[in-house]
C-alpha cells in the first residue's frame, strides 16, 4: 500500500489532527471560491454525520449496512459520503444515468436498506421505492439529501466514530458495464482507494471535472485530500455537468495548475476555444481518462507544449497506467504501468494485430477491487488490447476491446447485446447492430426483414420498430439510449 494509513477515515483524521489549518478544498461560493482547511472540513462532515445519525435513528440500522446514494457530483456529495462512512455505513455509489430498472437491480443485489437522493431525483427515487416494496415485499425507505448544512446550527462535535482498521474492509460498491443490460457491481475497500498516488501532489491546486459517483472521480478526490500538500477544487457550475466555459472559468478563478478532465471536454476546448490553448499551456499537467483523446487533438496539443498525461484504469482495477514520454521516440499517448510488473501478465493476441497483447491483472495485485477473478486461477482478465510502442520500451498504446463493449468518448460504456436482442425480436427486423465507439452517442443500424415489410404499410412497421427501440431504451442507462434520429435502415 502506498499510503502509511490503513483506512480512508484514519488517514483523514490524522491530517485533521496534525494539519488542521492547512487548506485542502476549494468549493464554489456563488461565482467565487471559498477555501476549506482540514479542521473546517472535519466540522462540516461531523454536522452531516450528526444529521444522518438523527434521521436514521429509527431505521434499525447496524454498522456495515449498505446505503444507496443517488446524486449529482459536488461538495455536498463529499460531505455526505464521508459522514456516512464516519457512521460506519457502506455506500452504494449510484450513477444518475442509470435507468429505474437498473437502480432497482443494484439496490436489491447489494441488499441496500436505505436510499438517500438528491431532490432532483425525487420522482425516480419514489418510483424505485414503490417497485422494491411491491416486487420484494420488503421495507425500503428513502431520504432526501438536505440542503447545505454548513451554516446550520447542528452539533459539529465528532459522532461516536465507528472506525475500522482493516484495509480490506469493504466501504462501498461502484458499478461498471456488465454482461447483461444491468451494471456489474464492484465492491471497493480502503486498500483500493489508498493504493494509487496522484500524478501531481506537490504544491498543486487540482481542478477535477470527474463525477464522484465514478471511480475516476472518487479516487481523484480521496487521494487529493489525503495528499495534504495538494488542494482539490470543485468546478463552479450552474447545472449538474460542467460546461466547457465553466471549466475554463473555474481554472481562472481557482488558479488551478493541474486539471483532471474528461477527453471529450478537452476536445471541445481545442475545437471551440482555440484561444484558450494559452491557458492550457500554463498548467503543470492535464490528466485525462475515461476514453482515448482524439489522435489529431492529442498530437496537436502535445506538439504545442501542453503537458498531457493519459491515464488508464477500470472500476475493477483502479488506475494502472500513466503516460510518461521520455524521448521523441515515445508517442504522446503511450503509457507505462504505475503498478509492479509482477502484478500483471499478458496474453498474446496476434489474431487481432501483430504484437497485440491482452492485459491480465493477477489476483495478488493490491490494485484489484474486492471481486472474484474471471479466470480459473482467480486472475482478472480486463478485456483490453495493447501494443507495446516502441517494442521493448515498456510503453503501451491502448488499441481496443476484445469483446462487444462500446467505449464512448465520454468514458461511459455500453453493452450493445441487450439492445440488439430486444430490437431483433421485432418481426420487421432481420439484424440489428449498435455502434458508438469513441462517440458520445450510440447509433443503431437495422437490416429490415423484406418478406415482412413488403406487405405492411411504411408507417406501421416504422412505428413498430420505434416501439422496440423505446422498449430497449427503458432498460438502458441514459448514455446508452438510442435517440430516434440515431437509427438507420
Secondary structure as a PSIPRED ss2 file (coil, helix, strand):
# PSIPRED VFORMAT (PSIPRED V4.0)

   1 X C   1.000  0.000  0.000
   2 X C   1.000  0.000  0.000
   3 X C   1.000  0.000  0.000
   4 X C   1.000  0.000  0.000
   5 X C   1.000  0.000  0.000
   6 X C   1.000  0.000  0.000
   7 X C   1.000  0.000  0.000
   8 X H   0.000  1.000  0.000
   9 X H   0.000  1.000  0.000
  10 X H   0.000  1.000  0.000
  11 X H   0.000  1.000  0.000
  12 X H   0.000  1.000  0.000
  13 X H   0.000  1.000  0.000
  14 X H   0.000  1.000  0.000
  15 X H   0.000  1.000  0.000
  16 X H   0.000  1.000  0.000
  17 X H   0.000  1.000  0.000
  18 X H   0.000  1.000  0.000
  19 X C   1.000  0.000  0.000
  20 X C   1.000  0.000  0.000
  21 X C   1.000  0.000  0.000
  22 X C   1.000  0.000  0.000
  23 X E   0.000  0.000  1.000
  24 X E   0.000  0.000  1.000
  25 X E   0.000  0.000  1.000
  26 X E   0.000  0.000  1.000
  27 X E   0.000  0.000  1.000
  28 X E   0.000  0.000  1.000
  29 X E   0.000  0.000  1.000
  30 X C   1.000  0.000  0.000
  31 X C   1.000  0.000  0.000
  32 X E   0.000  0.000  1.000
  33 X E   0.000  0.000  1.000
  34 X E   0.000  0.000  1.000
  35 X E   0.000  0.000  1.000
  36 X E   0.000  0.000  1.000
  37 X E   0.000  0.000  1.000
  38 X H   0.000  1.000  0.000
  39 X H   0.000  1.000  0.000
  40 X H   0.000  1.000  0.000
  41 X H   0.000  1.000  0.000
  42 X H   0.000  1.000  0.000
  43 X H   0.000  1.000  0.000
  44 X H   0.000  1.000  0.000
  45 X H   0.000  1.000  0.000
  46 X H   0.000  1.000  0.000
  47 X H   0.000  1.000  0.000
  48 X H   0.000  1.000  0.000
  49 X H   0.000  1.000  0.000
  50 X H   0.000  1.000  0.000
  51 X H   0.000  1.000  0.000
  52 X H   0.000  1.000  0.000
  53 X H   0.000  1.000  0.000
  54 X H   0.000  1.000  0.000
  55 X H   0.000  1.000  0.000
  56 X C   1.000  0.000  0.000
  57 X C   1.000  0.000  0.000
  58 X C   1.000  0.000  0.000
  59 X C   1.000  0.000  0.000
  60 X C   1.000  0.000  0.000
  61 X C   1.000  0.000  0.000
  62 X C   1.000  0.000  0.000
  63 X C   1.000  0.000  0.000
  64 X C   1.000  0.000  0.000
  65 X C   1.000  0.000  0.000
  66 X E   0.000  0.000  1.000
  67 X E   0.000  0.000  1.000
  68 X E   0.000  0.000  1.000
  69 X E   0.000  0.000  1.000
  70 X E   0.000  0.000  1.000
  71 X C   1.000  0.000  0.000
  72 X C   1.000  0.000  0.000
  73 X C   1.000  0.000  0.000
  74 X C   1.000  0.000  0.000
  75 X H   0.000  1.000  0.000
  76 X H   0.000  1.000  0.000
  77 X H   0.000  1.000  0.000
  78 X H   0.000  1.000  0.000
  79 X H   0.000  1.000  0.000
  80 X H   0.000  1.000  0.000
  81 X H   0.000  1.000  0.000
  82 X H   0.000  1.000  0.000
  83 X H   0.000  1.000  0.000
  84 X H   0.000  1.000  0.000
  85 X H   0.000  1.000  0.000
  86 X H   0.000  1.000  0.000
  87 X C   1.000  0.000  0.000
  88 X C   1.000  0.000  0.000
  89 X C   1.000  0.000  0.000
  90 X E   0.000  0.000  1.000
  91 X E   0.000  0.000  1.000
  92 X E   0.000  0.000  1.000
  93 X E   0.000  0.000  1.000
  94 X E   0.000  0.000  1.000
  95 X C   1.000  0.000  0.000
  96 X C   1.000  0.000  0.000
  97 X C   1.000  0.000  0.000
  98 X C   1.000  0.000  0.000
  99 X C   1.000  0.000  0.000
 100 X H   0.000  1.000  0.000
 101 X H   0.000  1.000  0.000
 102 X H   0.000  1.000  0.000
 103 X H   0.000  1.000  0.000
 104 X H   0.000  1.000  0.000
 105 X H   0.000  1.000  0.000
 106 X H   0.000  1.000  0.000
 107 X H   0.000  1.000  0.000
 108 X H   0.000  1.000  0.000
 109 X H   0.000  1.000  0.000
 110 X C   1.000  0.000  0.000
 111 X C   1.000  0.000  0.000
 112 X C   1.000  0.000  0.000
 113 X C   1.000  0.000  0.000
 114 X E   0.000  0.000  1.000
 115 X E   0.000  0.000  1.000
 116 X E   0.000  0.000  1.000
 117 X E   0.000  0.000  1.000
 118 X C   1.000  0.000  0.000
 119 X H   0.000  1.000  0.000
 120 X H   0.000  1.000  0.000
 121 X H   0.000  1.000  0.000
 122 X H   0.000  1.000  0.000
 123 X H   0.000  1.000  0.000
 124 X H   0.000  1.000  0.000
 125 X H   0.000  1.000  0.000
 126 X H   0.000  1.000  0.000
 127 X H   0.000  1.000  0.000
 128 X H   0.000  1.000  0.000
 129 X H   0.000  1.000  0.000
 130 X H   0.000  1.000  0.000
 131 X H   0.000  1.000  0.000
 132 X H   0.000  1.000  0.000
 133 X H   0.000  1.000  0.000
 134 X H   0.000  1.000  0.000
 135 X H   0.000  1.000  0.000
 136 X H   0.000  1.000  0.000
 137 X C   1.000  0.000  0.000
 138 X C   1.000  0.000  0.000
 139 X C   1.000  0.000  0.000
 140 X C   1.000  0.000  0.000
 141 X E   0.000  0.000  1.000
 142 X E   0.000  0.000  1.000
 143 X E   0.000  0.000  1.000
 144 X E   0.000  0.000  1.000
 145 X C   1.000  0.000  0.000
 146 X C   1.000  0.000  0.000
 147 X C   1.000  0.000  0.000
 148 X C   1.000  0.000  0.000
 149 X C   1.000  0.000  0.000
 150 X C   1.000  0.000  0.000
 151 X C   1.000  0.000  0.000
 152 X C   1.000  0.000  0.000
 153 X C   1.000  0.000  0.000
 154 X C   1.000  0.000  0.000
 155 X C   1.000  0.000  0.000
 156 X C   1.000  0.000  0.000
 157 X C   1.000  0.000  0.000
 158 X C   1.000  0.000  0.000
 159 X C   1.000  0.000  0.000
 160 X C   1.000  0.000  0.000
 161 X C   1.000  0.000  0.000
 162 X C   1.000  0.000  0.000
 163 X C   1.000  0.000  0.000
 164 X C   1.000  0.000  0.000
 165 X C   1.000  0.000  0.000
 166 X C   1.000  0.000  0.000
 167 X C   1.000  0.000  0.000
 168 X C   1.000  0.000  0.000
 169 X C   1.000  0.000  0.000
 170 X E   0.000  0.000  1.000
 171 X E   0.000  0.000  1.000
 172 X E   0.000  0.000  1.000
 173 X E   0.000  0.000  1.000
 174 X E   0.000  0.000  1.000
 175 X E   0.000  0.000  1.000
 176 X E   0.000  0.000  1.000
 177 X C   1.000  0.000  0.000
 178 X C   1.000  0.000  0.000
 179 X C   1.000  0.000  0.000
 180 X C   1.000  0.000  0.000
 181 X C   1.000  0.000  0.000
 182 X C   1.000  0.000  0.000
 183 X C   1.000  0.000  0.000
 184 X E   0.000  0.000  1.000
 185 X E   0.000  0.000  1.000
 186 X E   0.000  0.000  1.000
 187 X E   0.000  0.000  1.000
 188 X E   0.000  0.000  1.000
 189 X E   0.000  0.000  1.000
 190 X H   0.000  1.000  0.000
 191 X H   0.000  1.000  0.000
 192 X H   0.000  1.000  0.000
 193 X H   0.000  1.000  0.000
 194 X H   0.000  1.000  0.000
 195 X C   1.000  0.000  0.000
 196 X C   1.000  0.000  0.000
 197 X C   1.000  0.000  0.000
 198 X C   1.000  0.000  0.000
 199 X C   1.000  0.000  0.000
 200 X C   1.000  0.000  0.000
 201 X C   1.000  0.000  0.000
 202 X C   1.000  0.000  0.000
 203 X C   1.000  0.000  0.000
 204 X E   0.000  0.000  1.000
 205 X E   0.000  0.000  1.000
 206 X E   0.000  0.000  1.000
 207 X E   0.000  0.000  1.000
 208 X E   0.000  0.000  1.000
 209 X C   1.000  0.000  0.000
 210 X C   1.000  0.000  0.000
 211 X C   1.000  0.000  0.000
 212 X C   1.000  0.000  0.000
 213 X C   1.000  0.000  0.000
 214 X C   1.000  0.000  0.000
 215 X H   0.000  1.000  0.000
 216 X H   0.000  1.000  0.000
 217 X H   0.000  1.000  0.000
 218 X H   0.000  1.000  0.000
 219 X H   0.000  1.000  0.000
 220 X H   0.000  1.000  0.000
 221 X H   0.000  1.000  0.000
 222 X H   0.000  1.000  0.000
 223 X H   0.000  1.000  0.000
 224 X H   0.000  1.000  0.000
 225 X H   0.000  1.000  0.000
 226 X C   1.000  0.000  0.000
 227 X C   1.000  0.000  0.000
 228 X C   1.000  0.000  0.000
 229 X C   1.000  0.000  0.000
 230 X E   0.000  0.000  1.000
 231 X E   0.000  0.000  1.000
 232 X E   0.000  0.000  1.000
 233 X E   0.000  0.000  1.000
 234 X E   0.000  0.000  1.000
 235 X C   1.000  0.000  0.000
 236 X C   1.000  0.000  0.000
 237 X C   1.000  0.000  0.000
 238 X C   1.000  0.000  0.000
 239 X C   1.000  0.000  0.000
 240 X C   1.000  0.000  0.000
 241 X C   1.000  0.000  0.000
 242 X C   1.000  0.000  0.000
 243 X C   1.000  0.000  0.000
 244 X H   0.000  1.000  0.000
 245 X H   0.000  1.000  0.000
 246 X H   0.000  1.000  0.000
 247 X H   0.000  1.000  0.000
 248 X H   0.000  1.000  0.000
 249 X H   0.000  1.000  0.000
 250 X H   0.000  1.000  0.000
 251 X H   0.000  1.000  0.000
 252 X H   0.000  1.000  0.000
 253 X H   0.000  1.000  0.000
 254 X H   0.000  1.000  0.000
 255 X C   1.000  0.000  0.000
 256 X C   1.000  0.000  0.000
 257 X C   1.000  0.000  0.000
 258 X E   0.000  0.000  1.000
 259 X E   0.000  0.000  1.000
 260 X E   0.000  0.000  1.000
 261 X E   0.000  0.000  1.000
 262 X E   0.000  0.000  1.000
 263 X H   0.000  1.000  0.000
 264 X H   0.000  1.000  0.000
 265 X H   0.000  1.000  0.000
 266 X H   0.000  1.000  0.000
 267 X H   0.000  1.000  0.000
 268 X H   0.000  1.000  0.000
 269 X H   0.000  1.000  0.000
 270 X H   0.000  1.000  0.000
 271 X H   0.000  1.000  0.000
 272 X H   0.000  1.000  0.000
 273 X C   1.000  0.000  0.000
 274 X H   0.000  1.000  0.000
 275 X H   0.000  1.000  0.000
 276 X H   0.000  1.000  0.000
 277 X H   0.000  1.000  0.000
 278 X H   0.000  1.000  0.000
 279 X H   0.000  1.000  0.000
 280 X H   0.000  1.000  0.000
 281 X H   0.000  1.000  0.000
 282 X C   1.000  0.000  0.000
 283 X C   1.000  0.000  0.000
 284 X C   1.000  0.000  0.000
 285 X E   0.000  0.000  1.000
 286 X E   0.000  0.000  1.000
 287 X E   0.000  0.000  1.000
 288 X E   0.000  0.000  1.000
 289 X E   0.000  0.000  1.000
 290 X C   1.000  0.000  0.000
 291 X C   1.000  0.000  0.000
 292 X C   1.000  0.000  0.000
 293 X C   1.000  0.000  0.000
 294 X C   1.000  0.000  0.000
 295 X H   0.000  1.000  0.000
 296 X H   0.000  1.000  0.000
 297 X H   0.000  1.000  0.000
 298 X H   0.000  1.000  0.000
 299 X H   0.000  1.000  0.000
 300 X H   0.000  1.000  0.000
 301 X H   0.000  1.000  0.000
 302 X H   0.000  1.000  0.000
 303 X H   0.000  1.000  0.000
 304 X H   0.000  1.000  0.000
 305 X C   1.000  0.000  0.000
 306 X C   1.000  0.000  0.000
 307 X C   1.000  0.000  0.000
 308 X E   0.000  0.000  1.000
 309 X E   0.000  0.000  1.000
 310 X E   0.000  0.000  1.000
 311 X E   0.000  0.000  1.000
 312 X E   0.000  0.000  1.000
 313 X E   0.000  0.000  1.000
 314 X E   0.000  0.000  1.000
 315 X C   1.000  0.000  0.000
 316 X C   1.000  0.000  0.000
 317 X C   1.000  0.000  0.000
 318 X E   0.000  0.000  1.000
 319 X E   0.000  0.000  1.000
 320 X E   0.000  0.000  1.000
 321 X E   0.000  0.000  1.000
 322 X E   0.000  0.000  1.000
 323 X C   1.000  0.000  0.000
 324 X C   1.000  0.000  0.000
 325 X C   1.000  0.000  0.000
 326 X C   1.000  0.000  0.000
 327 X C   1.000  0.000  0.000
 328 X C   1.000  0.000  0.000
 329 X C   1.000  0.000  0.000
 330 X C   1.000  0.000  0.000
 331 X C   1.000  0.000  0.000
 332 X C   1.000  0.000  0.000
 333 X C   1.000  0.000  0.000
 334 X C   1.000  0.000  0.000
 335 X E   0.000  0.000  1.000
 336 X E   0.000  0.000  1.000
 337 X E   0.000  0.000  1.000
 338 X C   1.000  0.000  0.000
 339 X C   1.000  0.000  0.000
 340 X C   1.000  0.000  0.000
 341 X H   0.000  1.000  0.000
 342 X H   0.000  1.000  0.000
 343 X H   0.000  1.000  0.000
 344 X E   0.000  0.000  1.000
 345 X E   0.000  0.000  1.000
 346 X E   0.000  0.000  1.000
 347 X E   0.000  0.000  1.000
 348 X E   0.000  0.000  1.000
 349 X C   1.000  0.000  0.000
 350 X C   1.000  0.000  0.000
 351 X C   1.000  0.000  0.000
 352 X C   1.000  0.000  0.000
 353 X C   1.000  0.000  0.000
 354 X C   1.000  0.000  0.000
 355 X C   1.000  0.000  0.000
 356 X E   0.000  0.000  1.000
 357 X E   0.000  0.000  1.000
 358 X E   0.000  0.000  1.000
 359 X E   0.000  0.000  1.000
 360 X E   0.000  0.000  1.000
 361 X E   0.000  0.000  1.000
 362 X C   1.000  0.000  0.000
 363 X C   1.000  0.000  0.000
 364 X C   1.000  0.000  0.000
 365 X C   1.000  0.000  0.000
 366 X C   1.000  0.000  0.000
 367 X C   1.000  0.000  0.000
 368 X C   1.000  0.000  0.000
 369 X C   1.000  0.000  0.000
 370 X C   1.000  0.000  0.000
 371 X C   1.000  0.000  0.000
 372 X C   1.000  0.000  0.000
 373 X C   1.000  0.000  0.000
 374 X C   1.000  0.000  0.000
 375 X C   1.000  0.000  0.000
 376 X C   1.000  0.000  0.000
 377 X C   1.000  0.000  0.000
 378 X C   1.000  0.000  0.000
 379 X C   1.000  0.000  0.000
 380 X E   0.000  0.000  1.000
 381 X E   0.000  0.000  1.000
 382 X E   0.000  0.000  1.000
 383 X E   0.000  0.000  1.000
 384 X E   0.000  0.000  1.000
 385 X E   0.000  0.000  1.000
 386 X E   0.000  0.000  1.000
 387 X E   0.000  0.000  1.000
 388 X E   0.000  0.000  1.000
 389 X C   1.000  0.000  0.000
 390 X C   1.000  0.000  0.000
 391 X C   1.000  0.000  0.000
 392 X C   1.000  0.000  0.000
 393 X C   1.000  0.000  0.000
 394 X C   1.000  0.000  0.000
 395 X C   1.000  0.000  0.000
 396 X E   0.000  0.000  1.000
 397 X E   0.000  0.000  1.000
 398 X E   0.000  0.000  1.000
 399 X E   0.000  0.000  1.000
 400 X E   0.000  0.000  1.000
 401 X E   0.000  0.000  1.000
 402 X C   1.000  0.000  0.000
 403 X C   1.000  0.000  0.000
 404 X C   1.000  0.000  0.000
 405 X C   1.000  0.000  0.000
 406 X E   0.000  0.000  1.000
 407 X E   0.000  0.000  1.000
 408 X C   1.000  0.000  0.000
 409 X C   1.000  0.000  0.000
 410 X C   1.000  0.000  0.000
 411 X C   1.000  0.000  0.000
 412 X C   1.000  0.000  0.000
 413 X E   0.000  0.000  1.000
 414 X E   0.000  0.000  1.000
 415 X C   1.000  0.000  0.000
 416 X H   0.000  1.000  0.000
 417 X H   0.000  1.000  0.000
 418 X H   0.000  1.000  0.000
 419 X H   0.000  1.000  0.000
 420 X H   0.000  1.000  0.000
 421 X H   0.000  1.000  0.000
 422 X H   0.000  1.000  0.000
 423 X H   0.000  1.000  0.000
 424 X H   0.000  1.000  0.000
 425 X C   1.000  0.000  0.000
 426 X C   1.000  0.000  0.000
 427 X C   1.000  0.000  0.000
 428 X C   1.000  0.000  0.000
 429 X E   0.000  0.000  1.000
 430 X E   0.000  0.000  1.000
 431 X E   0.000  0.000  1.000
 432 X E   0.000  0.000  1.000
 433 X E   0.000  0.000  1.000
 434 X E   0.000  0.000  1.000
 435 X E   0.000  0.000  1.000
 436 X C   1.000  0.000  0.000
 437 X C   1.000  0.000  0.000
 438 X C   1.000  0.000  0.000
 439 X C   1.000  0.000  0.000
 440 X C   1.000  0.000  0.000
 441 X C   1.000  0.000  0.000
 442 X C   1.000  0.000  0.000
 443 X E   0.000  0.000  1.000
 444 X E   0.000  0.000  1.000
 445 X E   0.000  0.000  1.000
 446 X E   0.000  0.000  1.000
 447 X E   0.000  0.000  1.000
 448 X E   0.000  0.000  1.000
 449 X C   1.000  0.000  0.000
 450 X H   0.000  1.000  0.000
 451 X H   0.000  1.000  0.000
 452 X H   0.000  1.000  0.000
 453 X H   0.000  1.000  0.000
 454 X C   1.000  0.000  0.000
 455 X C   1.000  0.000  0.000
 456 X C   1.000  0.000  0.000
 457 X C   1.000  0.000  0.000
 458 X H   0.000  1.000  0.000
 459 X H   0.000  1.000  0.000
 460 X H   0.000  1.000  0.000
 461 X H   0.000  1.000  0.000
 462 X H   0.000  1.000  0.000
 463 X H   0.000  1.000  0.000
 464 X H   0.000  1.000  0.000
 465 X H   0.000  1.000  0.000
 466 X H   0.000  1.000  0.000
 467 X H   0.000  1.000  0.000
 468 X H   0.000  1.000  0.000
 469 X H   0.000  1.000  0.000
 470 X H   0.000  1.000  0.000
 471 X H   0.000  1.000  0.000
 472 X H   0.000  1.000  0.000
 473 X H   0.000  1.000  0.000
 474 X H   0.000  1.000  0.000
 475 X C   1.000  0.000  0.000
 476 X C   1.000  0.000  0.000
 477 X C   1.000  0.000  0.000
 478 X H   0.000  1.000  0.000
 479 X H   0.000  1.000  0.000
 480 X H   0.000  1.000  0.000
 481 X C   1.000  0.000  0.000
 482 X C   1.000  0.000  0.000
 483 X C   1.000  0.000  0.000
 484 X H   0.000  1.000  0.000
 485 X H   0.000  1.000  0.000
 486 X H   0.000  1.000  0.000
 487 X E   0.000  0.000  1.000
 488 X E   0.000  0.000  1.000
 489 X C   1.000  0.000  0.000
